């Protein structure tokens, strides 16, 4: 039952008083623009878009919304793939786009304090100019906000060596749904003082409060990289080779899987990219090594080459120049956009232990045959995170709407059976919440809902996400 109320004229006047008329948007086109993200073709226009600039403004807004039972959907750059920023009950979109300042880079302590509206790549480039490194690098790094990365605990190719967003968050300033402004922890590397509220907020999808400042830890910037593209006649053999690399004591900074269709579509989509791929090649691994000793990196690359041959790899391409490296990464990072431009699709963010990746890939293809859908698979092979893009193609509307969810459920049940789960880095949001029962018992779901209710007793923050 929808317990929420529509925004009254009086409430709108209060918002305008807090923010000024230019930061309260109500035009039809504006509401439509803020009503979607990159999740399929979904659109849920809010009643108003609010664009605050200070934690105090957010506090005042949330006090009004909490009092009036107005739903609030925090929004970053709108690059999400799980529908976590869609205002499905109307209410207000709380856009964080004006929180776009890098407040401090502390080179002595290898820390940075930033606002949540800073773009991931802008931040990474700024710290790299000082010889420091912030590794999390989602495919949308050129446009996604750091606050959205916090909300979904985003990952990216570098996660295999360096971990995801949560490994770099030391402290957060948060406005609670009831309006209080808090810091969740301390700016230290070790902290065993009370519950770890900082990590509770990472991945909470905007349901516990609104992050207004982030303190990240940084590491020294690796100076050298080696990039290699390894072709295989068998996609399953490509997946099987992954664990062997780690067993040999080598930890790449990235290890990406791309099946044939993924690369073919990317090459058609991105101008300026070309590559000759033999007809029998069915998959590639894109492998990157990083560090400060080029000789050591080349030694590891030679070891990887030998391992790849054991799994029937074809001739390996080594990127000789920085341009070649960038082009290979451009090809990999644009696959999602290429698939989206080709067809209506759904993207499932599956993850298993990396040794189980071959069984997951085979299972996905078998389930596709059973339910009549085509899938294009790619992702972060090094940490077992496979993105499954399901293509509508010639499927009827009836099959797409009624049969496909059964197929998706089977894919997620396979993930669970293989020791994995239903999302590695995209979050649950709107489109995955119907499958939470696969990985959590009723008791665990109830505990998570009760935690949410402690922070947000009126349920105004990003309602309708993660849980049914």
C-alpha positions in Angstrom: 0.0 0.0 0.0 1.3 3.4 -0.9 1.5 5.5 2.3 3.1 8.5 0.7 1.6 11.9 0.0 1.8 14.2 -3.0 3.7 17.4 -2.7 1.4 20.3 -1.8 1.8 23.9 -2.9 2.8 24.8 0.7 5.6 22.2 0.7 6.8 23.4 -2.7 7.0 27.0 -1.4 9.1 25.7 1.6 11.5 24.0 -0.8 11.8 27.2 -2.9 12.5 29.2 0.3 15.3 26.8 1.1 16.9 26.5 -2.3 15.7 29.4 -4.4 13.4 29.1 -7.4 16.2 28.1 -9.8 17.0 25.0 -7.9 13.4 23.6 -7.7 12.5 22.1 -11.1 9.0 21.2 -12.1 8.9 21.4 -15.9 7.6 18.3 -17.7 10.7 17.8 -19.8 12.9 18.3 -16.7 10.9 15.8 -14.7 11.1 13.3 -17.6 14.9 13.7 -17.8 15.4 13.0 -14.1 12.9 10.1 -14.2 15.3 7.6 -15.8 18.8 6.2 -15.4 20.6 3.7 -17.6 18.3 0.8 -16.5 16.6 -0.6 -19.6 13.9 1.9 -20.9 12.3 2.7 -17.5 11.1 6.2 -16.6 9.3 7.4 -13.5 9.1 11.2 -13.4 9.2 12.8 -9.9 6.9 15.6 -8.8 9.8 17.9 -8.2 13.6 17.9 -8.7 15.5 19.6 -5.8 19.1 20.7 -6.3 20.6 21.5 -2.9 24.2 22.7 -2.3 24.8 22.2 1.5 24.1 19.5 4.1 22.0 22.0 5.9 19.8 22.5 2.9 19.4 18.7 2.6 18.6 18.5 6.3 15.8 21.1 6.0 14.4 19.3 2.9 14.4 15.9 4.7 12.7 17.3 7.7 9.8 18.6 5.5 9.6 15.3 3.6 9.7 13.2 6.8 6.9 15.4 8.3 4.7 15.3 5.2 5.5 11.6 4.2 7.0 12.7 0.8 9.2 10.1 -0.8 12.8 11.1 -1.5 15.0 9.6 -4.1 18.7 10.6 -4.0 20.3 10.8 -7.4 23.8 11.1 -8.7 24.7 11.1 -12.4 21.9 8.7 -13.5 24.3 6.1 -14.8 23.0 3.2 -12.7 21.9 -0.1 -14.1 19.6 -1.5 -11.4 17.0 1.3 -11.2 18.2 2.4 -7.8 17.7 6.1 -8.6 14.2 5.9 -10.1 11.5 7.7 -8.1 8.8 5.0 -8.5 6.5 6.7 -6.0 6.9 10.2 -7.3 7.9 12.7 -4.6 11.2 14.5 -5.0 14.4 13.7 -6.7 17.3 15.0 -4.6 19.9 15.7 -7.2 23.5 15.8 -5.8 25.0 17.4 -8.9 25.9 20.7 -7.2 28.0 18.8 -4.6 30.9 18.7 -7.0 34.0 19.8 -5.1 37.2 18.0 -4.3 37.6 19.6 -0.8 41.1 18.3 0.1 43.8 15.9 -1.1 46.0 15.1 2.0 49.3 14.0 0.5 50.9 13.3 3.8 48.2 10.9 5.0 47.2 9.6 1.5 43.6 10.7 2.0 41.1 12.8 0.1 37.8 14.5 1.2 35.3 15.0 -1.6 31.7 15.8 -2.2 29.4 13.1 -3.7 28.8 14.9 -7.0 32.4 14.7 -8.1 32.8 12.6 -11.3 34.9 9.4 -10.7 37.4 10.1 -13.5 37.8 13.7 -12.5 38.8 12.7 -9.0 41.1 9.9 -10.2 42.9 12.3 -12.6 43.4 14.9 -9.9 44.9 12.4 -7.4 47.0 10.9 -10.1 48.5 14.3 -10.9 49.9 14.1 -7.4 51.3 10.6 -7.8 48.4 9.0 -5.9 45.9 6.4 -6.9 42.1 5.8 -6.4 41.6 2.4 -8.1 37.7 1.9 -8.4 37.0 2.5 -12.1 33.4 1.6 -13.2 32.7 1.4 -16.9 30.9 4.8 -16.5 33.9 6.4 -14.8 33.8 9.4 -17.2 30.3 10.4 -16.0 29.3 8.6 -12.8 29.4 10.4 -9.5 31.4 9.2 -6.5 28.2 9.3 -4.4 26.5 6.8 -6.7 29.6 4.7 -6.4 29.2 4.7 -2.6 25.5 3.9 -2.8 26.1 0.8 -4.9 29.6 -0.1 -3.7 30.8 0.1 -7.3 33.7 -1.9 -8.7 35.2 -2.0 -12.1 38.2 -3.8 -13.8 40.7 -2.8 -11.1 38.7 -4.6 -8.3 40.4 -7.9 -8.9 43.7 -6.5 -7.5 42.6 -3.5 -5.5 39.0 -4.1 -4.3 35.8 -2.2 -4.8 34.7 1.2 -3.5 34.1 0.0 0.0 37.8 -0.8 0.5 38.6 3.0 0.2 35.9 4.6 2.3 37.2 5.8 5.7 34.4 8.2 6.8 31.2 9.7 5.6 29.2 12.8 6.4 25.5 11.8 6.1 22.2 13.6 6.5 19.8 11.1 8.1 16.2 10.9 6.9 15.0 12.7 10.0 17.4 15.6 9.3 20.3 15.1 11.7 23.8 15.5 10.2 26.4 12.9 11.4 29.9 11.6 10.7 29.9 7.8 10.6 33.4 7.1 11.7 36.9 8.6 11.8 39.6 9.5 9.3 41.9 6.6 10.4 43.0 3.4 8.9 42.2 1.3 12.0 39.0 1.7 13.9 37.4 -0.8 16.2 35.2 1.8 18.0 31.6 0.7 18.0 29.6 -0.6 15.0 31.0 0.1 11.5 28.4 2.5 10.4 30.6 3.7 7.5 30.5 0.4 5.8 26.8 0.0 6.5 26.1 3.1 4.4 28.3 1.8 1.5 26.0 -0.2 -0.7 22.8 1.0 1.0 21.4 2.5 -2.2 20.3 5.8 -0.5 17.9 4.2 1.8 19.6 5.1 5.1 20.5 8.7 4.5 22.2 11.1 2.1 26.0 11.2 1.8 27.3 14.7 1.6 31.1 14.2 2.2 33.4 11.2 1.6 36.8 10.6 3.0 38.7 8.2 0.8 42.1 6.5 1.5 44.5 6.6 -1.4 47.5 4.5 -2.4 50.7 5.3 -4.4 50.2 5.4 -8.2 51.7 2.5 -10.1 54.0 3.8 -12.9 54.0 1.0 -15.4 51.4 -1.2 -17.1 51.5 -4.1 -19.5 48.3 -4.9 -21.5 47.6 -8.1 -23.4 44.7 -9.4 -25.4 44.4 -13.2 -25.4 42.0 -14.9 -28.0 40.5 -18.3 -27.5 38.5 -20.6 -29.8 36.4 -21.6 -26.7 34.8 -19.2 -24.3 34.8 -21.8 -21.6 38.5 -22.4 -22.0 39.1 -18.7 -21.6 37.2 -18.8 -18.3 39.0 -21.9 -17.2 42.4 -20.2 -17.6 41.6 -17.4 -15.2 42.1 -19.4 -11.9 45.4 -20.8 -13.2 46.9 -17.4 -13.4 46.2 -16.7 -9.7 47.3 -20.2 -8.7 50.7 -19.3 -10.3 51.0 -16.4 -7.9 50.2 -13.6 -10.4 47.6 -11.0 -9.5 46.7 -8.9 -12.6 45.4 -5.3 -12.1 42.6 -6.3 -14.5 41.4 -9.5 -16.1 38.4 -9.0 -18.3 36.3 -11.6 -20.3 34.6 -10.7 -23.6 32.8 -13.2 -25.7 32.8 -12.8 -29.5 29.5 -11.0 -29.9 30.6 -8.4 -27.3 33.7 -7.4 -29.2 31.9 -7.5 -32.6 29.2 -5.1 -31.3 31.7 -2.9 -29.6 33.8 -2.5 -32.8 30.7 -1.6 -34.8 29.6 0.9 -32.1 32.9 2.8 -31.5 34.3 4.9 -34.3 38.0 4.7 -34.9 38.4 1.1 -33.6 39.3 -1.8 -35.8 40.5 -5.3 -35.2 40.8 -8.4 -37.3 39.4 -11.4 -35.4 39.7 -14.9 -36.9 36.3 -16.5 -37.6 36.9 -19.4 -35.1 37.8 -17.1 -32.1 34.9 -17.1 -29.7 36.3 -15.1 -26.7 39.1 -12.9 -25.4 40.7 -12.1 -22.1 42.0 -8.5 -21.7 44.7 -8.7 -19.1 46.5 -5.8 -17.5 49.5 -5.9 -15.1 50.7 -2.8 -13.2 53.5 -1.9 -10.9 56.8 0.1 -10.9 59.3 -2.5 -12.3 58.7 -3.1 -16.0 61.0 -6.1 -16.1 59.0 -7.8 -13.4 55.8 -7.1 -15.2 57.1 -8.5 -18.5 58.3 -11.6 -16.6 54.7 -12.1 -15.3 53.3 -11.5 -18.7 55.5 -14.2 -20.1 54.3 -16.6 -17.4 50.7 -15.7 -18.2 51.5 -16.4 -21.9 52.6 -19.9 -21.1 49.6 -20.6 -18.9 47.3 -19.3 -21.7 48.8 -21.8 -24.1 47.8 -24.7 -21.7 44.2 -23.6 -22.3 44.5 -23.5 -26.1 44.8 -19.7 -26.6 45.6 -18.2 -29.9 48.4 -15.7 -30.7 48.5 -13.1 -27.9 48.5 -9.4 -28.8 50.7 -7.1 -26.6 49.8 -3.4 -26.7 53.0 -1.7 -27.6 51.9 1.9 -27.2 49.8 3.9 -24.8 47.3 4.5 -27.7 46.9 0.8 -28.2 46.3 0.3 -24.5 43.7 3.0 -24.5 42.0 1.6 -27.6 41.7 -1.9 -26.1 40.2 -0.4 -22.9 37.8 1.8 -24.9 36.6 -1.4 -26.7 36.0 -3.1 -23.4 34.3 -0.2 -21.6 31.9 0.5 -24.4 30.4 -3.0 -24.6 27.4 -2.2 -22.5 26.5 0.9 -24.5 27.0 -1.1 -27.8 24.6 -3.8 -26.6 22.1 -1.2 -25.5 22.2 0.6 -28.9 21.6 -2.8 -30.7 18.5 -4.0 -28.9 16.2 -3.8 -26.0 18.0 -5.7 -23.3 18.3 -6.6 -19.6 21.7 -6.7 -17.9 22.2 -9.1 -15.0 25.2 -8.6 -12.8 26.1 -12.2 -11.8 29.0 -13.1 -9.6 30.5 -16.5 -8.5 33.9 -17.7 -7.2 36.2 -17.3 -10.1 36.9 -21.0 -10.5 33.2 -21.5 -11.1 33.1 -19.0 -14.0 33.1 -21.7 -16.7 30.1 -23.4 -15.1 28.3 -20.1 -14.8 28.9 -19.2 -18.5 27.8 -22.6 -19.7 24.7 -22.5 -17.5 23.7 -19.1 -18.8 23.9 -20.3 -22.4 21.9 -23.5 -21.6 19.2 -21.4 -19.8 19.1 -19.1 -22.8 18.4 -22.0 -25.1 15.7 -23.3 -22.7 13.8 -19.9 -22.7 14.7 -18.7 -26.2 16.8 -15.7 -25.5 20.3 -14.7 -26.7 22.8 -13.4 -24.3 26.0 -11.4 -24.7 28.4 -12.0 -21.8 31.4 -10.1 -20.7 32.8 -8.9 -17.4 35.4 -9.0 -14.7 36.7 -12.6 -15.0 39.4 -12.1 -12.4 36.8 -11.8 -9.6 34.1 -14.0 -11.1 31.8 -11.1 -12.0 30.0 -11.9 -15.3 27.7 -9.3 -16.9 24.9 -11.1 -18.7 23.2 -8.9 -21.3 19.9 -10.6 -22.4 18.8 -9.5 -25.8 15.1 -9.1 -26.7 15.7 -9.6 -30.4 12.8 -11.6 -31.8 11.3 -12.6 -28.5 7.6 -11.8 -28.3 6.3 -9.3 -25.7 4.6 -12.2 -23.9 7.8 -14.2 -23.7 9.8 -11.2 -22.7 7.5 -10.3 -19.9 6.4 -13.7 -18.7 9.0 -16.3 -19.5 12.2 -14.3 -19.3 11.8 -13.6 -15.5 11.7 -17.4 -15.0 15.0 -17.7 -17.0 16.6 -14.9 -15.0 15.5 -16.6 -11.7 17.2 -19.8 -13.0 20.4 -17.8 -13.7 20.4 -16.4 -10.2 19.7 -19.8 -8.7 22.7 -21.1 -10.5 24.8 -18.3 -9.1 23.7 -19.3 -5.6 24.4 -23.0 -6.3 27.9 -22.1 -7.4 28.5 -20.1 -4.1 27.9 -16.7 -5.6 25.2 -14.0 -5.5 22.9 -11.9 -7.7 24.9 -8.7 -7.9 28.6 -8.0 -7.8 28.7 -4.2 -8.4 25.4 -2.9 -9.9 23.3 -3.2 -6.7 19.7 -4.5 -6.3 17.6 -1.4 -6.8 14.2 -1.9 -8.5 14.9 -4.6 -11.1 16.6 -7.2 -8.9 14.5 -7.0 -5.7 12.2 -9.8 -6.7 15.1 -12.2 -6.6 16.5 -11.4 -3.1 14.8 -14.5 -1.7 17.2 -16.6 -3.6 20.2 -15.5 -1.6 18.6 -14.4 1.7 16.4 -16.3 4.1 13.3 -14.6 5.5 15.1 -13.8 8.7 18.0 -12.1 7.0 15.7 -10.1 4.8 13.7 -9.1 7.9 16.9 -8.0 9.7 17.9 -5.8 6.8 14.5 -4.2 6.7 14.6 -3.6 10.4 18.0 -1.8 10.1 16.5 0.4 7.4 13.5 1.2 9.7 15.8 2.3 12.5 17.4 5.0 10.3 14.2 5.8 8.4 11.1 5.1 10.5 8.7 6.7 8.0 10.2 4.9 5.0 10.7 8.0 2.9 14.2 7.3 1.6 14.3 5.7 -1.8 11.2 3.5 -1.2 10.5 0.5 -3.3 14.1 -0.5 -3.7 16.0 -3.6 -2.7 13.1 -5.2 -0.8 9.5 -6.2 -1.6 
